[in-house]
Amino acid sequence: MATTVDSKPAFLARLSELELADLAPQFAKRKWETFGDFGFASSVPPGGDAHTFEQEVIIPLLGEDRTRSAKIRRLFAQSYAIAISETERYAGNAPEQPVAMNPAERESRRRTLASRLTGFSVDGVADPAHKLIDRCASILVKGDVKYIPWEKCAQRSQEIVDRPEVGALKLDAFGYLVNAPKEAEFGADVSTDLLLDQAWRRRALAADIAGLMAFESMNSWHEVLKAEYQRAPPPGYAKVSLGQLRAADEEVFRLVAAACREGCGKKAGKDRTSFEEAWLEATRDYGVRMRLQPLQGRGSSSSGGGAGSSGGGSGGGSETAKLNKQIADLKNQVSSLKRKSDNPKGNQKGSGKGDNNSKKKSRNANMPKELVGQLSRTESGEPICFAFNLNGCPDAPPGGRCSKGLHICAKPGCGKHHSFKGSH
């Protein structure tokens, strides 16, 4: 488990702090290797019968030497308190607290993972943030499966820089609204394919360090996403979009949550956690894989034209699709100009100027006045956030993505990671 009570590295680190590291073999001989084990090493609780505690704990560890008996009693009292706290949490009597892995346990697992994996380093851009690891540990300990967005898969170096607190109102124990400042959220930049790949790797590493599932199991799903995103679409179909990848990724978590209602940990006789077994099953689900299928491209016809219908090079299909779209747009503009010249006063019935204006208004109904004439979507159909292009959007960094769309410039032909209002 990811908690302190069952962590051997955390217990050994405490022995070193109390200058009892030389007694580690004696503790291990009696299977007192965690706070949970040593907390119940004696038949009496802390403060109980001193003679019984001496016979059951002090003499087996120290023999006739009593110089460090006070430190042994101190360690026993701490272990008992940690074990009782964990018992109350399982009973549902302890107050709700965020799960945070013990630093010694976290670093021990990180070193073990680094020695097991080959071909890349777990340092630098691959080093997952402690908050990301704790998020995975919380899923394991509480059994409450929640989606881990790509934008939340930050790296450790982002946590090191101190960030200002932001104000937040919440209800206290008496029902009053109080100001409860919390640390400002930070996210991962996933604006390019490389940055997104690094974020996926950090999520898989964090899941392994937290004990939620093996790195290889989660990373194999990420490899599926990359393969489908890079696959050339059939003639007349569009390339799989990032929106489709996210929809499939979210569906995997939904299926895992439904399968792990009884908890995410290991069951008796199992080598994998329940979360990992459900994850492997969900990634093979038919509904998940259907979300990764290419969709019919825009402007395609029954004759087989459209994206990928011509061009033998690696980028021939996408270039053909762009040209077909430009031709269709030009045809629409010519038709519109012709209708205006035939009906200069717009007083004829049917498909005249009034119909054209109504179509134009319907297309721009949701476009802010300041952005009329700019892009609302990318060429691949991804929506663009209007708030980011006007006054800024706090939900994601520049180049990232919020619920309203991508944080890129809406000016045609630009698409850079800045707002339209502040740069054009």
N, C-alpha and C positions, 0 to 999 in steps of 0.2 A: 504494500500500500504506500501511498505518497505522503501519509501523515507522519508526524514526528514520533508518535507512540510506537510504531513498528519499524523505525529506521535504525539499522545497525550503525551506519556512519555517524548519525546524530548522537547516538549513545557513546561511541568511541570518542567523538569530539568533546563531549562533556567530561569524560574520564580524563582527557588531556588537560582540560581547563582546571580541573580539581587536583591535578598532579597525581592522578591515580592510573596513568597509562600503563605502568609496569604491572598492574594487577589485571590487565585485560585477559591474559591466559586463565587466571583463576575464575574470572567471571564467565568466560566461554566454557570452561570445564563444567560449570554448573548450569549452563544454558541461560545465563542472565546476560543476554546480548542486546536487549532493547529496553526502553523505559517501561514498556508494558510488561515484560518478563520480570524485571527487577522490582517493579512496583508491588508485586505480590510474592516476593521472595520469602517473606516472613509471614507467619500465621497471625501476627498482630500488626495493626496499622501503626503509622508514626505516632509517637507519644504513648504507645501501649506498654506492656510489660517489658522493662529493659533487659531482664535476665533472659527472657525467651528470645528477644532480638539478638542478643549477644551470642547465644548458643547456635542460632540458625543462620546468622549472617556474618557477624564480626569475626568469630573464631575461624570459620571456614575460609575467610578471605585474608585475615591478618595474622592468624595464629595467636601467639602470646603478645605480639606487638600491638599496643593500644594508641600509638602516637597519631594515627590517622583515622581513628574510629569516628571522630566528629564529622569528617568529610564523607565517610561512608553513610552516616545517618542523614547528612544533608542530601546526598544523592538519592537515598531511599525515599526521603520525603518528597523530593521533586518528582521522582519516577511515579510515586503513588498518586500525586496530584495530576500528572499528565494522564495516567491510566484511568483515573476516575472521570476526568474531563471527557475522555474519549467514550467511556461507558455512558455518560449522560447524553452525549451527542447521539449515540445509537438509540438511546431510549426516547429521544425527542424532547428532552428537558433542557438542553443547553441552548442559549441564545444563538440565533443565526449569525455566523461569522464567515468571512471569506476564507477559502482554503489557500494556504501558502506553504509551499514545500520548504522543509528545513534546508538551509544553505549547504550543510555537509552532505545530506542525502542527494540534493540536486547536483552538486559538483561530482560526487562519486558516480552517479549514473551518467553524467555527461562524459566523464573520462572513459567509462566502460564502453559507451556508445562510440566515442572517437576511435578507440582501439579496435572495435569490431568492424567499422565501416572503412572502406578503402576507396581511393579515387578522388576524394575531395576532403577539404578541411571543414571542421565544424566551428571554426573561428571566423571573425570578420563578418561578412554579409550573411553567412549561414548560421551564425550564433543567434538562437531565438531569444527574445526578450523574456525576462523572468515572469512578467505578467502573462505572456502567452503560455508559458509552462504551467503557471498556476491555473489558468483557464482550463487546460486539459486535465489537471489534477482535480479540479472541482467537479468536472464531469464524472471522473472515476469515483471519487469519494461520495458525492451526493447522489449520483445516479440520475442527475438532471441533465439530459442531453440538450445542448443548445448549439446552433450553427456557429462556426468559427469563420467569420468573413475574411476574405483575402486581405482587405485593407487593415485588419487587426493583427496580421502576422508580422509584427515589427521585429527589428533586430535589437540585440542587447545594447548596442552603442547609443540608441535613441533614448534609452532609459537613464543613461548616466548623466546627461545634461539636466539640470534642475529646471522644472517647468512651473510657471506661476499657477496658483490655485484659482479655480473659478467658483463663483458663488452658486449655491444650490439650496432651495428650500425643501424641507422634509418635515414630517410629523415626528415629534419626540414621543416618549412613553406616555405622556399625559395628554396627547392629542393637540399640542400647540405647534404652530409652524415656526421652525427655527432655521437659522442660516447654517448650513453644513457644508463648508467649502470642501472641494475635492480637487485632486490633481487633474490638470487639463489632459484630455485624451490626446494620444498621438497615434498616427497610423503609418502603414507601410505604403510606399509609392509603388503602384502596380500599373503605371502608365505605358510601359513597354513590355514586350514578350519576355525579355531577360529578367526584368524586375519582378514580373509575375511568377516566373519560374523560381526565383530565389525565395519569394514569399511562400510558395507551396512547399519548398524544401524545409523552410523554418517550421512550418506547421507540422510536417511529418516528424522532424527532429524533436519538437516540443512534446508531441504525443508519446514518443518513445521514452524520453527522459521522465515524463510524468507517470509512466507505467500504464498508460491508457491502451496502447497498442504498439506493435513493432513498426519501426521506421519503414521497413520494406513493404508492409501491407498497405500503409497509407500512400507511400510513394508510387506504388504500382498503379493506383487510381489516378494520380497526377500524371503519370506517363500516358494513360489512356486519354486524358483530356488534351494533352499536348499533341498526341498523334491525330486525334479527330480534328483539332483546330488547324493542323498543317496539311490535312489530306485535301487533295485536289477534288473539287466537286464534279459530279457528272454533268454532261451538257444540259444546259437549261436550268441548272440549280446553282444556288449561291453557296459560298463557303460558310462553314459552321462559324457562327459568331460567338463573341465572348459572352453575350447574353444567354446563349444556349448552354455554354459551359457552366455558367453560374447556376442556371436552372437545374441542370443535372446534379451539380455539386450539392445544392440545397436539398434536392430530393433524396439523395443518399442519407443525409443527416435525419430527414424526416422518417425514413424507413428504419434507421438505426434506433431512433427514439421510440418508435412503436414496438420494436423488438426487445428493448431493454427496460421495460416497465418495472421489472423486479430488481434492477441494479445493473451496473456496468462492470463489476469486478469478476474475478475468476470463480468458477464453481468447482466443486470437488471433482478431482480426476481430470480436469481440463488444463491444457498448457497455455491456452489463450484466454484473454478476458472475454466476457460476454459482448462487450463493445466491439472487439476485433472480429469475432465470429459474425456478428450482425453486419459489420462493415463489409466484409468479404462477400457476404451473401447479397447485400444491397447493391454493390457495384456491378453485380451480374444481372440485376433485375431488368426485365424487359422494358418496363416503363422508363427506367433511367437511361438505357441505351437508345430508346426512341427519341429522347430529347437531344441526342447528339447526331441525329440524321440531318443531312443537308436539306434545306427548304428550297422550294421552287423560286428561281431567280426572278427579279423584276424585269419586265419587258420581254420575257421569254414567250415564245409562240409554239403552236403545235408542230411547226415545221422543224423544230429542234434547234432553233437559234438561241442566242443568249450566252451567258457566262460559260466559257470553256468550249464553245462550239467550234472554234477555229484557233489557229496559232499553235505551233508545236513547241514553243519555248516554255519555260517554267512560269512566266507571267503572262502568257498569251491569252488565257481564258479571262482573267480579270481585266486586261486591257480591252478585249473585245466587248465585255460587258459595259465598260465605261463609255466606249464609242457608241454602242447601241443606245445607251441612256441619253447621251448628248443629242443623237439624231432624233430620238423621240421628243425631247424637250424642244428642239428647234421646230419640229413639225407642229407641236402644240402652239408655239409662239406665232408661226406663220398663219395657222388657222385662226388664232385670236385676232391678229391684225387684219386678216381678211374680213372677219365678221364686223369689226369696227368700221372698216371702210365701206362695207355694204349697208351698215345701219348707223350712220353718223349721229343720229338723234336718239337712237335706242328706243324708238317708239313702236317697233314691230314685235309681234308675238312670237312665241316659239323659242328656239335656241339662239336668241339674239344677245344684245349687250347685257340686258338685265340678268339673264341666266349666267353669263360669264362672270359678272360681278359677284353674284351669289356664290359661285364656286370659289372665286378668289377669296371672298370673305370667310367661307367655311374652312379654306386651307389655312388662313392666318388668324382663325378665331382665338387660338390660345397663344399666339405670338405677341410678346410685349411690344408696345408702340416703338420703343427705342431700338428694337431688334428686327423690325420689319425690313425685309430684303436680305436678311442674313440666314444662315443655315439653322435648321431645327434638329437635323439628324446628320450623321456621318454617311459616307458612301455605302458602308456596310449595314446601314439601318439602325445604328446605335443612337439613342436620344442624346441631346446636348443640354446641359443644365442652364436654364435661362438666368437663374439667380446668380450663379457664378460669373456670368458674362456682364451682369449689371452692377450689383453691389457686393458681390462676394457671397460664398456659401460656406458655412462652418462645418458642414457634414463630411467633407473629404478634402484632402490636400489638392493643390493644382496638379492636373494630370491624373487624378484619381477618379472615383466614381461614387456618387451618392444615389439615393433612391430616385432622384429626378433625372439623372443622366451623367454623362462624362463632363469632367471639369477641363474643357478645352475651349479655345477661341471659336466663336460662331461665324467669324468672317470667312466667306468662301475662299478657298485656297490657302488659308492660314493653318488652323488646327493646332496651334502651339499651346503650351501650358500656361496661358495667361488669359485674363478676361478681355472681352471686346471693348468694354467701356474705358478701361484704363490704358489700352494700348493702341487704339485706332481712333 
